[in-house]
Amino acid sequence: MQALEAGHDYSTQGPVIEAIRFDGDDLVVDCSPAFGVYLQGKGSRVVVVDDQGRSAWSNPMWRTQD
Protein backbone atom coordinates (compact mmCIF):
# COMPACT_ATOMS: atom_id res chain seq x y z
CA MET A 1 0.00 0.00 0.00
CA GLN A 2 2.90 2.36 0.75
CA ALA A 3 4.25 1.86 -2.78
CA LEU A 4 0.86 2.74 -4.28
CA GLU A 5 0.51 5.84 -2.12
CA ALA A 6 4.05 6.95 -3.08
CA GLY A 7 3.35 6.41 -6.80
CA HIS A 8 5.85 3.55 -7.12
CA ASP A 9 3.64 1.42 -9.33
CA TYR A 10 2.76 1.13 -13.00
CA SER A 11 0.04 -0.31 -15.24
CA THR A 12 0.83 -3.11 -17.65
CA GLN A 13 -0.64 -5.42 -20.24
CA GLY A 14 2.47 -7.61 -19.98
CA PRO A 15 5.77 -5.71 -20.26
CA VAL A 16 7.76 -5.26 -17.05
CA ILE A 17 9.29 -1.94 -15.95
CA GLU A 18 12.08 -2.74 -13.49
CA ALA A 19 13.36 0.79 -12.88
CA ILE A 20 13.30 4.32 -14.30
CA ARG A 21 15.97 6.80 -13.31
CA PHE A 22 17.78 9.91 -14.45
CA ASP A 23 21.50 9.61 -15.20
CA GLY A 24 22.60 13.18 -15.78
CA ASP A 25 20.49 14.39 -18.70
CA ASP A 26 19.57 10.84 -19.76
CA LEU A 27 16.47 8.94 -18.72
CA VAL A 28 17.34 5.25 -18.22
CA VAL A 29 14.59 2.61 -18.36
CA ASP A 30 15.27 -0.96 -17.24
CA CYS A 31 12.53 -3.17 -18.68
CA SER A 32 11.68 -6.50 -20.26
CA PRO A 33 12.53 -6.89 -23.98
CA ALA A 34 10.73 -4.11 -25.84
CA PHE A 35 9.84 -3.10 -29.36
CA GLY A 36 10.01 0.52 -28.21
CA VAL A 37 10.27 2.79 -25.19
CA TYR A 38 8.55 6.15 -25.50
CA LEU A 39 7.96 9.33 -23.52
CA GLN A 40 4.35 10.49 -23.51
CA GLY A 41 2.64 13.58 -22.16
CA LYS A 42 5.39 16.18 -22.44
CA GLY A 43 7.97 13.60 -21.35
CA SER A 44 6.27 12.87 -18.06
CA ARG A 45 5.20 9.24 -18.60
CA VAL A 46 7.23 6.28 -19.90
CA VAL A 47 5.48 3.78 -22.19
CA VAL A 48 7.10 0.40 -22.93
CA VAL A 49 5.69 -1.56 -25.88
CA ASP A 50 6.61 -5.19 -26.54
CA ASP A 51 6.73 -6.98 -29.90
CA GLN A 52 3.12 -8.14 -29.44
CA GLY A 53 1.86 -4.58 -29.11
CA ARG A 54 1.22 -4.83 -25.36
CA SER A 55 2.09 -1.76 -23.29
CA ALA A 56 3.20 -0.75 -19.81
CA TRP A 57 2.75 2.82 -18.55
CA SER A 58 4.68 4.46 -15.73
CA ASN A 59 3.19 7.02 -13.41
CA PRO A 60 3.93 10.63 -14.37
CA MET A 61 7.49 11.59 -13.49
CA TRP A 62 8.68 15.00 -12.37
CA ARG A 63 12.32 15.94 -12.51
CA THR A 64 13.45 18.28 -9.77
CA GLN A 65 16.19 20.79 -10.47
CA ASP A 66 19.40 20.35 -8.45
PDB file of N, CA, C, O and CB in Angstrom:
ATOM      1  N   MET A   1       0.813  -1.182   0.000  1.00  0.00           N
ATOM      2  CA  MET A   1       0.000   0.000   0.000  1.00  0.00           C
ATOM      3  C   MET A   1       0.868   1.262   0.000  1.00  0.00           C
ATOM      4  O   MET A   1       0.523   2.263  -0.627  1.00  0.00           O
ATOM      5  CB  MET A   1      -0.931  -0.011   1.196  1.00  0.00           C
ATOM      6  N   GLN A   2       2.005   1.199   0.715  1.00  0.00           N
ATOM      7  CA  GLN A   2       2.900   2.361   0.752  1.00  0.00           C
ATOM      8  C   GLN A   2       3.429   2.684  -0.639  1.00  0.00           C
ATOM      9  O   GLN A   2       3.548   3.853  -1.005  1.00  0.00           O
ATOM     10  CB  GLN A   2       4.070   2.111   1.715  1.00  0.00           C
ATOM     11  N   ALA A   3       3.751   1.642  -1.422  1.00  0.00           N
ATOM     12  CA  ALA A   3       4.250   1.863  -2.782  1.00  0.00           C
ATOM     13  C   ALA A   3       3.190   2.541  -3.641  1.00  0.00           C
ATOM     14  O   ALA A   3       3.504   3.446  -4.415  1.00  0.00           O
ATOM     15  CB  ALA A   3       4.679   0.532  -3.423  1.00  0.00           C
ATOM     16  N   LEU A   4       1.938   2.111  -3.509  1.00  0.00           N
ATOM     17  CA  LEU A   4       0.862   2.737  -4.276  1.00  0.00           C
ATOM     18  C   LEU A   4       0.684   4.204  -3.888  1.00  0.00           C
ATOM     19  O   LEU A   4       0.549   5.070  -4.752  1.00  0.00           O
ATOM     20  CB  LEU A   4      -0.450   1.976  -4.065  1.00  0.00           C
ATOM     21  N   GLU A   5       0.685   4.472  -2.595  1.00  0.00           N
ATOM     22  CA  GLU A   5       0.514   5.840  -2.121  1.00  0.00           C
ATOM     23  C   GLU A   5       1.666   6.740  -2.550  1.00  0.00           C
ATOM     24  O   GLU A   5       1.469   7.935  -2.771  1.00  0.00           O
ATOM     25  CB  GLU A   5       0.383   5.855  -0.612  1.00  0.00           C
ATOM     26  N   ALA A   6       2.870   6.175  -2.670  1.00  0.00           N
ATOM     27  CA  ALA A   6       4.046   6.953  -3.077  1.00  0.00           C
ATOM     28  C   ALA A   6       4.167   7.058  -4.596  1.00  0.00           C
ATOM     29  O   ALA A   6       5.047   7.759  -5.097  1.00  0.00           O
ATOM     30  CB  ALA A   6       5.312   6.325  -2.504  1.00  0.00           C
ATOM     31  N   GLY A   7       3.289   6.366  -5.336  1.00  0.00           N
ATOM     32  CA  GLY A   7       3.347   6.407  -6.795  1.00  0.00           C
ATOM     33  C   GLY A   7       4.389   5.488  -7.389  1.00  0.00           C
ATOM     34  O   GLY A   7       4.794   5.685  -8.535  1.00  0.00           O
ATOM     35  N   HIS A   8       4.834   4.491  -6.649  1.00  0.00           N
ATOM     36  CA  HIS A   8       5.845   3.551  -7.125  1.00  0.00           C
ATOM     37  C   HIS A   8       5.184   2.313  -7.704  1.00  0.00           C
ATOM     38  O   HIS A   8       5.472   1.193  -7.284  1.00  0.00           O
ATOM     39  CB  HIS A   8       6.803   3.161  -5.991  1.00  0.00           C
ATOM     40  N   ASP A   9       4.313   2.512  -8.653  1.00  0.00           N
ATOM     41  CA  ASP A   9       3.644   1.416  -9.331  1.00  0.00           C
ATOM     42  C   ASP A   9       3.484   1.795 -10.792  1.00  0.00           C
ATOM     43  O   ASP A   9       3.793   2.919 -11.190  1.00  0.00           O
ATOM     44  CB  ASP A   9       2.267   1.094  -8.675  1.00  0.00           C
ATOM     45  N   TYR A  10       2.997   0.849 -11.591  1.00  0.00           N
ATOM     46  CA  TYR A  10       2.755   1.134 -12.995  1.00  0.00           C
ATOM     47  C   TYR A  10       1.670   0.189 -13.493  1.00  0.00           C
ATOM     48  O   TYR A  10       1.396  -0.833 -12.864  1.00  0.00           O
ATOM     49  CB  TYR A  10       4.061   0.990 -13.838  1.00  0.00           C
ATOM     50  N   SER A  11       1.057   0.527 -14.613  1.00  0.00           N
ATOM     51  CA  SER A  11       0.038  -0.305 -15.241  1.00  0.00           C
ATOM     52  C   SER A  11       0.684  -1.079 -16.378  1.00  0.00           C
ATOM     53  O   SER A  11       1.575  -0.570 -17.058  1.00  0.00           O
ATOM     54  CB  SER A  11      -1.158   0.552 -15.756  1.00  0.00           C
ATOM     55  N   THR A  12       0.229  -2.321 -16.584  1.00  0.00           N
ATOM     56  CA  THR A  12       0.831  -3.113 -17.646  1.00  0.00           C
ATOM     57  C   THR A  12      -0.150  -4.101 -18.254  1.00  0.00           C
ATOM     58  O   THR A  12      -1.053  -4.606 -17.587  1.00  0.00           O
ATOM     59  CB  THR A  12       2.034  -3.850 -17.120  1.00  0.00           C
ATOM     60  N   GLN A  13       0.051  -4.360 -19.536  1.00  0.00           N
ATOM     61  CA  GLN A  13      -0.640  -5.421 -20.242  1.00  0.00           C
ATOM     62  C   GLN A  13       0.286  -6.626 -20.396  1.00  0.00           C
ATOM     63  O   GLN A  13      -0.101  -7.634 -20.988  1.00  0.00           O
ATOM     64  CB  GLN A  13      -1.132  -4.928 -21.617  1.00  0.00           C
ATOM     65  N   GLY A  14       1.499  -6.527 -19.869  1.00  0.00           N
ATOM     66  CA  GLY A  14       2.467  -7.609 -19.976  1.00  0.00           C
ATOM     67  C   GLY A  14       3.913  -7.193 -19.775  1.00  0.00           C
ATOM     68  O   GLY A  14       4.625  -7.844 -19.012  1.00  0.00           O
ATOM     69  N   PRO A  15       4.385  -6.113 -20.441  1.00  0.00           N
ATOM     70  CA  PRO A  15       5.774  -5.710 -20.261  1.00  0.00           C
ATOM     71  C   PRO A  15       6.073  -5.332 -18.807  1.00  0.00           C
ATOM     72  O   PRO A  15       5.197  -4.872 -18.074  1.00  0.00           O
ATOM     73  CB  PRO A  15       6.101  -4.539 -21.180  1.00  0.00           C
ATOM     74  N   VAL A  16       7.329  -5.537 -18.412  1.00  0.00           N
ATOM     75  CA  VAL A  16       7.760  -5.260 -17.052  1.00  0.00           C
ATOM     76  C   VAL A  16       8.678  -4.045 -17.049  1.00  0.00           C
ATOM     77  O   VAL A  16       9.626  -3.979 -17.832  1.00  0.00           O
ATOM     78  CB  VAL A  16       8.471  -6.487 -16.437  1.00  0.00           C
ATOM     79  N   ILE A  17       8.401  -3.086 -16.174  1.00  0.00           N
ATOM     80  CA  ILE A  17       9.288  -1.944 -15.953  1.00  0.00           C
ATOM     81  C   ILE A  17       9.993  -2.203 -14.629  1.00  0.00           C
ATOM     82  O   ILE A  17       9.369  -2.177 -13.569  1.00  0.00           O
ATOM     83  CB  ILE A  17       8.496  -0.563 -15.941  1.00  0.00           C
ATOM     84  N   GLU A  18      11.296  -2.453 -14.696  1.00  0.00           N
ATOM     85  CA  GLU A  18      12.084  -2.735 -13.488  1.00  0.00           C
ATOM     86  C   GLU A  18      12.463  -1.456 -12.754  1.00  0.00           C
ATOM     87  O   GLU A  18      12.351  -1.381 -11.530  1.00  0.00           O
ATOM     88  CB  GLU A  18      13.347  -3.517 -13.849  1.00  0.00           C
ATOM     89  N   ALA A  19      12.913  -0.447 -13.506  1.00  0.00           N
ATOM     90  CA  ALA A  19      13.362   0.795 -12.879  1.00  0.00           C
ATOM     91  C   ALA A  19      13.393   1.898 -13.928  1.00  0.00           C
ATOM     92  O   ALA A  19      13.616   1.646 -15.112  1.00  0.00           O
ATOM     93  CB  ALA A  19      14.762   0.618 -12.221  1.00  0.00           C
ATOM     94  N   ILE A  20      13.167   3.120 -13.471  1.00  0.00           N
ATOM     95  CA  ILE A  20      13.303   4.318 -14.299  1.00  0.00           C
ATOM     96  C   ILE A  20      14.086   5.323 -13.469  1.00  0.00           C
ATOM     97  O   ILE A  20      13.744   5.601 -12.320  1.00  0.00           O
ATOM     98  CB  ILE A  20      11.893   4.899 -14.752  1.00  0.00           C
ATOM     99  N   ARG A  21      15.147   5.865 -14.071  1.00  0.00           N
ATOM    100  CA  ARG A  21      15.974   6.802 -13.312  1.00  0.00           C
ATOM    101  C   ARG A  21      16.640   7.803 -14.261  1.00  0.00           C
ATOM    102  O   ARG A  21      16.807   7.542 -15.453  1.00  0.00           O
ATOM    103  CB  ARG A  21      17.046   6.040 -12.486  1.00  0.00           C
ATOM    104  N   PHE A  22      17.004   8.925 -13.710  1.00  0.00           N
ATOM    105  CA  PHE A  22      17.780   9.907 -14.450  1.00  0.00           C
ATOM    106  C   PHE A  22      19.256   9.648 -14.206  1.00  0.00           C
ATOM    107  O   PHE A  22      19.672   9.392 -13.076  1.00  0.00           O
ATOM    108  CB  PHE A  22      17.395  11.353 -14.041  1.00  0.00           C
ATOM    109  N   ASP A  23      20.053   9.716 -15.279  1.00  0.00           N
ATOM    110  CA  ASP A  23      21.504   9.610 -15.204  1.00  0.00           C
ATOM    111  C   ASP A  23      22.034  10.845 -15.920  1.00  0.00           C
ATOM    112  O   ASP A  23      22.238  10.834 -17.134  1.00  0.00           O
ATOM    113  CB  ASP A  23      22.051   8.253 -15.851  1.00  0.00           C
ATOM    114  N   GLY A  24      22.251  11.898 -15.159  1.00  0.00           N
ATOM    115  CA  GLY A  24      22.605  13.179 -15.778  1.00  0.00           C
ATOM    116  C   GLY A  24      21.408  13.687 -16.555  1.00  0.00           C
ATOM    117  O   GLY A  24      20.326  13.848 -15.990  1.00  0.00           O
ATOM    118  N   ASP A  25      21.586  13.945 -17.853  1.00  0.00           N
ATOM    119  CA  ASP A  25      20.490  14.395 -18.705  1.00  0.00           C
ATOM    120  C   ASP A  25      19.732  13.241 -19.347  1.00  0.00           C
ATOM    121  O   ASP A  25      18.729  13.464 -20.026  1.00  0.00           O
ATOM    122  CB  ASP A  25      21.017  15.308 -19.777  1.00  0.00           C
ATOM    123  N   ASP A  26      20.198  12.006 -19.141  1.00  0.00           N
ATOM    124  CA  ASP A  26      19.572  10.835 -19.755  1.00  0.00           C
ATOM    125  C   ASP A  26      18.528  10.221 -18.836  1.00  0.00           C
ATOM    126  O   ASP A  26      18.682  10.207 -17.615  1.00  0.00           O
ATOM    127  CB  ASP A  26      20.629   9.794 -20.113  1.00  0.00           C
ATOM    128  N   LEU A  27      17.468   9.715 -19.442  1.00  0.00           N
ATOM    129  CA  LEU A  27      16.474   8.941 -18.724  1.00  0.00           C
ATOM    130  C   LEU A  27      16.744   7.478 -19.049  1.00  0.00           C
ATOM    131  O   LEU A  27      16.730   7.095 -20.218  1.00  0.00           O
ATOM    132  CB  LEU A  27      15.004   9.367 -19.111  1.00  0.00           C
ATOM    133  N   VAL A  28      16.990   6.658 -18.036  1.00  0.00           N
ATOM    134  CA  VAL A  28      17.339   5.247 -18.217  1.00  0.00           C
ATOM    135  C   VAL A  28      16.145   4.407 -17.779  1.00  0.00           C
ATOM    136  O   VAL A  28      15.622   4.583 -16.679  1.00  0.00           O
ATOM    137  CB  VAL A  28      18.630   4.862 -17.404  1.00  0.00           C
ATOM    138  N   VAL A  29      15.716   3.485 -18.653  1.00  0.00           N
ATOM    139  CA  VAL A  29      14.589   2.611 -18.360  1.00  0.00           C
ATOM    140  C   VAL A  29      15.080   1.168 -18.410  1.00  0.00           C
ATOM    141  O   VAL A  29      15.546   0.702 -19.450  1.00  0.00           O
ATOM    142  CB  VAL A  29      13.413   2.843 -19.364  1.00  0.00           C
ATOM    143  N   ASP A  30      14.974   0.465 -17.288  1.00  0.00           N
ATOM    144  CA  ASP A  30      15.273  -0.964 -17.239  1.00  0.00           C
ATOM    145  C   ASP A  30      13.940  -1.690 -17.373  1.00  0.00           C
ATOM    146  O   ASP A  30      13.043  -1.508 -16.549  1.00  0.00           O
ATOM    147  CB  ASP A  30      16.031  -1.368 -15.901  1.00  0.00           C
ATOM    148  N   CYS A  31      13.809  -2.524 -18.427  1.00  0.00           N
ATOM    149  CA  CYS A  31      12.527  -3.173 -18.684  1.00  0.00           C
ATOM    150  C   CYS A  31      12.736  -4.506 -19.379  1.00  0.00           C
ATOM    151  O   CYS A  31      13.847  -4.844 -19.789  1.00  0.00           O
ATOM    152  CB  CYS A  31      11.622  -2.271 -19.528  1.00  0.00           C
ATOM    153  N   SER A  32      11.649  -5.257 -19.505  1.00  0.00           N
ATOM    154  CA  SER A  32      11.680  -6.500 -20.258  1.00  0.00           C
ATOM    155  C   SER A  32      11.944  -6.165 -21.736  1.00  0.00           C
ATOM    156  O   SER A  32      11.847  -5.003 -22.130  1.00  0.00           O
ATOM    157  CB  SER A  32      10.337  -7.299 -20.084  1.00  0.00           C
ATOM    158  N   PRO A  33      12.279  -7.182 -22.560  1.00  0.00           N
ATOM    159  CA  PRO A  33      12.535  -6.895 -23.977  1.00  0.00           C
ATOM    160  C   PRO A  33      11.387  -6.087 -24.586  1.00  0.00           C
ATOM    161  O   PRO A  33      10.214  -6.401 -24.386  1.00  0.00           O
ATOM    162  CB  PRO A  33      12.735  -8.206 -24.764  1.00  0.00           C
ATOM    163  N   ALA A  34      11.749  -5.041 -25.334  1.00  0.00           N
ATOM    164  CA  ALA A  34      10.733  -4.114 -25.836  1.00  0.00           C
ATOM    165  C   ALA A  34      10.925  -3.818 -27.310  1.00  0.00           C
ATOM    166  O   ALA A  34      12.049  -3.793 -27.812  1.00  0.00           O
ATOM    167  CB  ALA A  34      10.762  -2.821 -25.046  1.00  0.00           C
ATOM    168  N   PHE A  35       9.819  -3.593 -27.993  1.00  0.00           N
ATOM    169  CA  PHE A  35       9.836  -3.096 -29.364  1.00  0.00           C
ATOM    170  C   PHE A  35      10.194  -1.618 -29.357  1.00  0.00           C
ATOM    171  O   PHE A  35      10.885  -1.130 -30.251  1.00  0.00           O
ATOM    172  CB  PHE A  35       8.468  -3.327 -30.057  1.00  0.00           C
ATOM    173  N   GLY A  36       9.710  -0.902 -28.323  1.00  0.00           N
ATOM    174  CA  GLY A  36      10.007   0.518 -28.214  1.00  0.00           C
ATOM    175  C   GLY A  36       9.761   1.031 -26.812  1.00  0.00           C
ATOM    176  O   GLY A  36       8.957   0.476 -26.063  1.00  0.00           O
ATOM    177  N   VAL A  37      10.460   2.094 -26.467  1.00  0.00           N
ATOM    178  CA  VAL A  37      10.272   2.791 -25.193  1.00  0.00           C
ATOM    179  C   VAL A  37      10.057   4.257 -25.549  1.00  0.00           C
ATOM    180  O   VAL A  37      10.876   4.862 -26.241  1.00  0.00           O
ATOM    181  CB  VAL A  37      11.514   2.593 -24.205  1.00  0.00           C
ATOM    182  N   TYR A  38       8.954   4.822 -25.074  1.00  0.00           N
ATOM    183  CA  TYR A  38       8.547   6.152 -25.497  1.00  0.00           C
ATOM    184  C   TYR A  38       8.257   7.040 -24.289  1.00  0.00           C
ATOM    185  O   TYR A  38       7.913   6.557 -23.210  1.00  0.00           O
ATOM    186  CB  TYR A  38       7.318   6.069 -26.406  1.00  0.00           C
ATOM    187  N   LEU A  39       8.401   8.339 -24.495  1.00  0.00           N
ATOM    188  CA  LEU A  39       7.957   9.335 -23.517  1.00  0.00           C
ATOM    189  C   LEU A  39       6.642   9.900 -24.017  1.00  0.00           C
ATOM    190  O   LEU A  39       6.505  10.213 -25.200  1.00  0.00           O
ATOM    191  CB  LEU A  39       9.028  10.474 -23.308  1.00  0.00           C
ATOM    192  N   GLN A  40       5.685  10.030 -23.133  1.00  0.00           N
ATOM    193  CA  GLN A  40       4.354  10.494 -23.507  1.00  0.00           C
ATOM    194  C   GLN A  40       3.916  11.584 -22.542  1.00  0.00           C
ATOM    195  O   GLN A  40       4.268  11.551 -21.363  1.00  0.00           O
ATOM    196  CB  GLN A  40       3.335   9.324 -23.515  1.00  0.00           C
ATOM    197  N   GLY A  41       3.168  12.528 -23.026  1.00  0.00           N
ATOM    198  CA  GLY A  41       2.636  13.578 -22.160  1.00  0.00           C
ATOM    199  C   GLY A  41       3.698  14.575 -21.747  1.00  0.00           C
ATOM    200  O   GLY A  41       3.932  14.770 -20.554  1.00  0.00           O
ATOM    201  N   LYS A  42       4.336  15.202 -22.700  1.00  0.00           N
ATOM    202  CA  LYS A  42       5.394  16.180 -22.435  1.00  0.00           C
ATOM    203  C   LYS A  42       6.551  15.543 -21.668  1.00  0.00           C
ATOM    204  O   LYS A  42       7.170  16.186 -20.821  1.00  0.00           O
ATOM    205  CB  LYS A  42       4.835  17.375 -21.648  1.00  0.00           C
ATOM    206  N   GLY A  43       6.838  14.275 -21.967  1.00  0.00           N
ATOM    207  CA  GLY A  43       7.973  13.604 -21.348  1.00  0.00           C
ATOM    208  C   GLY A  43       7.752  13.201 -19.917  1.00  0.00           C
ATOM    209  O   GLY A  43       8.714  12.922 -19.201  1.00  0.00           O
ATOM    210  N   SER A  44       6.499  13.160 -19.474  1.00  0.00           N
ATOM    211  CA  SER A  44       6.273  12.866 -18.063  1.00  0.00           C
ATOM    212  C   SER A  44       5.908  11.414 -17.784  1.00  0.00           C
ATOM    213  O   SER A  44       5.914  10.999 -16.625  1.00  0.00           O
ATOM    214  CB  SER A  44       5.198  13.747 -17.541  1.00  0.00           C
ATOM    215  N   ARG A  45       5.591  10.634 -18.805  1.00  0.00           N
ATOM    216  CA  ARG A  45       5.195   9.239 -18.599  1.00  0.00           C
ATOM    217  C   ARG A  45       5.989   8.358 -19.562  1.00  0.00           C
ATOM    218  O   ARG A  45       6.129   8.691 -20.739  1.00  0.00           O
ATOM    219  CB  ARG A  45       3.652   9.050 -18.808  1.00  0.00           C
ATOM    220  N   VAL A  46       6.506   7.241 -19.068  1.00  0.00           N
ATOM    221  CA  VAL A  46       7.230   6.281 -19.903  1.00  0.00           C
ATOM    222  C   VAL A  46       6.261   5.195 -20.340  1.00  0.00           C
ATOM    223  O   VAL A  46       5.503   4.664 -19.528  1.00  0.00           O
ATOM    224  CB  VAL A  46       8.449   5.667 -19.141  1.00  0.00           C
ATOM    225  N   VAL A  47       6.289   4.863 -21.646  1.00  0.00           N
ATOM    226  CA  VAL A  47       5.476   3.784 -22.189  1.00  0.00           C
ATOM    227  C   VAL A  47       6.424   2.765 -22.812  1.00  0.00           C
ATOM    228  O   VAL A  47       7.239   3.107 -23.669  1.00  0.00           O
ATOM    229  CB  VAL A  47       4.433   4.317 -23.240  1.00  0.00           C
ATOM    230  N   VAL A  48       6.312   1.501 -22.373  1.00  0.00           N
ATOM    231  CA  VAL A  48       7.099   0.404 -22.925  1.00  0.00           C
ATOM    232  C   VAL A  48       6.150  -0.460 -23.740  1.00  0.00           C
ATOM    233  O   VAL A  48       5.102  -0.872 -23.241  1.00  0.00           O
ATOM    234  CB  VAL A  48       7.816  -0.430 -21.796  1.00  0.00           C
ATOM    235  N   VAL A  49       6.512  -0.740 -25.002  1.00  0.00           N
ATOM    236  CA  VAL A  49       5.686  -1.558 -25.885  1.00  0.00           C
ATOM    237  C   VAL A  49       6.494  -2.780 -26.309  1.00  0.00           C
ATOM    238  O   VAL A  49       7.624  -2.653 -26.780  1.00  0.00           O
ATOM    239  CB  VAL A  49       5.207  -0.742 -27.130  1.00  0.00           C
ATOM    240  N   ASP A  50       5.901  -3.973 -26.137  1.00  0.00           N
ATOM    241  CA  ASP A  50       6.615  -5.186 -26.539  1.00  0.00           C
ATOM    242  C   ASP A  50       6.299  -5.546 -27.986  1.00  0.00           C
ATOM    243  O   ASP A  50       5.517  -4.854 -28.637  1.00  0.00           O
ATOM    244  CB  ASP A  50       6.253  -6.355 -25.613  1.00  0.00           C
ATOM    245  N   ASP A  51       6.894  -6.614 -28.494  1.00  0.00           N
ATOM    246  CA  ASP A  51       6.734  -6.985 -29.897  1.00  0.00           C
ATOM    247  C   ASP A  51       5.340  -7.516 -30.221  1.00  0.00           C
ATOM    248  O   ASP A  51       5.030  -7.742 -31.391  1.00  0.00           O
ATOM    249  CB  ASP A  51       7.760  -8.017 -30.267  1.00  0.00           C
ATOM    250  N   GLN A  52       4.500  -7.719 -29.219  1.00  0.00           N
ATOM    251  CA  GLN A  52       3.116  -8.143 -29.439  1.00  0.00           C
ATOM    252  C   GLN A  52       2.139  -6.977 -29.342  1.00  0.00           C
ATOM    253  O   GLN A  52       0.925  -7.166 -29.416  1.00  0.00           O
ATOM    254  CB  GLN A  52       2.732  -9.219 -28.434  1.00  0.00           C
ATOM    255  N   GLY A  53       2.680  -5.765 -29.175  1.00  0.00           N
ATOM    256  CA  GLY A  53       1.857  -4.576 -29.107  1.00  0.00           C
ATOM    257  C   GLY A  53       1.274  -4.293 -27.731  1.00  0.00           C
ATOM    258  O   GLY A  53       0.453  -3.388 -27.579  1.00  0.00           O
ATOM    259  N   ARG A  54       1.691  -5.059 -26.727  1.00  0.00           N
ATOM    260  CA  ARG A  54       1.218  -4.829 -25.361  1.00  0.00           C
ATOM    261  C   ARG A  54       2.046  -3.707 -24.738  1.00  0.00           C
ATOM    262  O   ARG A  54       3.226  -3.553 -25.052  1.00  0.00           O
ATOM    263  CB  ARG A  54       1.312  -6.136 -24.502  1.00  0.00           C
ATOM    264  N   SER A  55       1.427  -2.928 -23.858  1.00  0.00           N
ATOM    265  CA  SER A  55       2.090  -1.756 -23.289  1.00  0.00           C
ATOM    266  C   SER A  55       2.154  -1.803 -21.772  1.00  0.00           C
ATOM    267  O   SER A  55       1.377  -2.493 -21.113  1.00  0.00           O
ATOM    268  CB  SER A  55       1.380  -0.501 -23.724  1.00  0.00           C
ATOM    269  N   ALA A  56       3.109  -1.044 -21.239  1.00  0.00           N
ATOM    270  CA  ALA A  56       3.196  -0.745 -19.811  1.00  0.00           C
ATOM    271  C   ALA A  56       3.389   0.756 -19.706  1.00  0.00           C
ATOM    272  O   ALA A  56       4.118   1.354 -20.496  1.00  0.00           O
ATOM    273  CB  ALA A  56       4.372  -1.541 -19.100  1.00  0.00           C
ATOM    274  N   TRP A  57       2.719   1.373 -18.708  1.00  0.00           N
ATOM    275  CA  TRP A  57       2.746   2.823 -18.545  1.00  0.00           C
ATOM    276  C   TRP A  57       3.219   3.158 -17.153  1.00  0.00           C
ATOM    277  O   TRP A  57       2.671   2.651 -16.175  1.00  0.00           O
ATOM    278  CB  TRP A  57       1.361   3.443 -18.811  1.00  0.00           C
ATOM    279  N   SER A  58       4.230   4.005 -17.042  1.00  0.00           N
ATOM    280  CA  SER A  58       4.676   4.457 -15.730  1.00  0.00           C
ATOM    281  C   SER A  58       3.743   5.550 -15.222  1.00  0.00           C
ATOM    282  O   SER A  58       2.948   6.106 -15.980  1.00  0.00           O
ATOM    283  CB  SER A  58       6.137   4.968 -15.788  1.00  0.00           C
ATOM    284  N   ASN A  59       3.849   5.844 -13.957  1.00  0.00           N
ATOM    285  CA  ASN A  59       3.189   7.024 -13.411  1.00  0.00           C
ATOM    286  C   ASN A  59       3.892   8.250 -13.961  1.00  0.00           C
ATOM    287  O   ASN A  59       5.039   8.149 -14.399  1.00  0.00           O
ATOM    288  CB  ASN A  59       3.201   7.019 -11.848  1.00  0.00           C
ATOM    289  N   PRO A  60       3.240   9.408 -13.952  1.00  0.00           N
ATOM    290  CA  PRO A  60       3.931  10.632 -14.365  1.00  0.00           C
ATOM    291  C   PRO A  60       5.180  10.843 -13.512  1.00  0.00           C
ATOM    292  O   PRO A  60       5.191  10.564 -12.313  1.00  0.00           O
ATOM    293  CB  PRO A  60       2.988  11.857 -14.254  1.00  0.00           C
ATOM    294  N   MET A  61       6.223  11.340 -14.157  1.00  0.00           N
ATOM    295  CA  MET A  61       7.486  11.593 -13.486  1.00  0.00           C
ATOM    296  C   MET A  61       7.785  13.074 -13.525  1.00  0.00           C
ATOM    297  O   MET A  61       7.532  13.739 -14.529  1.00  0.00           O
ATOM    298  CB  MET A  61       8.627  10.792 -14.130  1.00  0.00           C
ATOM    299  N   TRP A  62       8.314  13.585 -12.451  1.00  0.00           N
ATOM    300  CA  TRP A  62       8.677  14.996 -12.375  1.00  0.00           C
ATOM    301  C   TRP A  62      10.141  15.083 -11.985  1.00  0.00           C
ATOM    302  O   TRP A  62      10.558  14.526 -10.969  1.00  0.00           O
ATOM    303  CB  TRP A  62       7.776  15.768 -11.357  1.00  0.00           C
ATOM    304  N   ARG A  63      10.905  15.772 -12.783  1.00  0.00           N
ATOM    305  CA  ARG A  63      12.315  15.939 -12.509  1.00  0.00           C
ATOM    306  C   ARG A  63      12.530  17.217 -11.707  1.00  0.00           C
ATOM    307  O   ARG A  63      12.121  18.298 -12.133  1.00  0.00           O
ATOM    308  CB  ARG A  63      13.127  15.968 -13.818  1.00  0.00           C
ATOM    309  N   THR A  64      13.156  17.099 -10.574  1.00  0.00           N
ATOM    310  CA  THR A  64      13.450  18.282  -9.770  1.00  0.00           C
ATOM    311  C   THR A  64      14.801  18.839 -10.190  1.00  0.00           C
ATOM    312  O   THR A  64      15.704  18.089 -10.559  1.00  0.00           O
ATOM    313  CB  THR A  64      13.437  17.949  -8.251  1.00  0.00           C
ATOM    314  N   GLN A  65      14.931  20.142 -10.132  1.00  0.00           N
ATOM    315  CA  GLN A  65      16.193  20.789 -10.470  1.00  0.00           C
ATOM    316  C   GLN A  65      17.123  20.722  -9.271  1.00  0.00           C
ATOM    317  O   GLN A  65      16.705  20.944  -8.134  1.00  0.00           O
ATOM    318  CB  GLN A  65      15.969  22.258 -10.910  1.00  0.00           C
ATOM    319  N   ASP A  66      18.390  20.412  -9.534  1.00  0.00           N
ATOM    320  CA  ASP A  66      19.405  20.346  -8.451  1.00  0.00           C
ATOM    321  C   ASP A  66      19.876  21.721  -8.077  1.00  0.00           C
ATOM    322  O   ASP A  66      20.721  21.865  -7.194  1.00  0.00           O
ATOM    323  CB  ASP A  66      20.608  19.489  -8.868  1.00  0.00           C
TER     324      ASP A  66
END
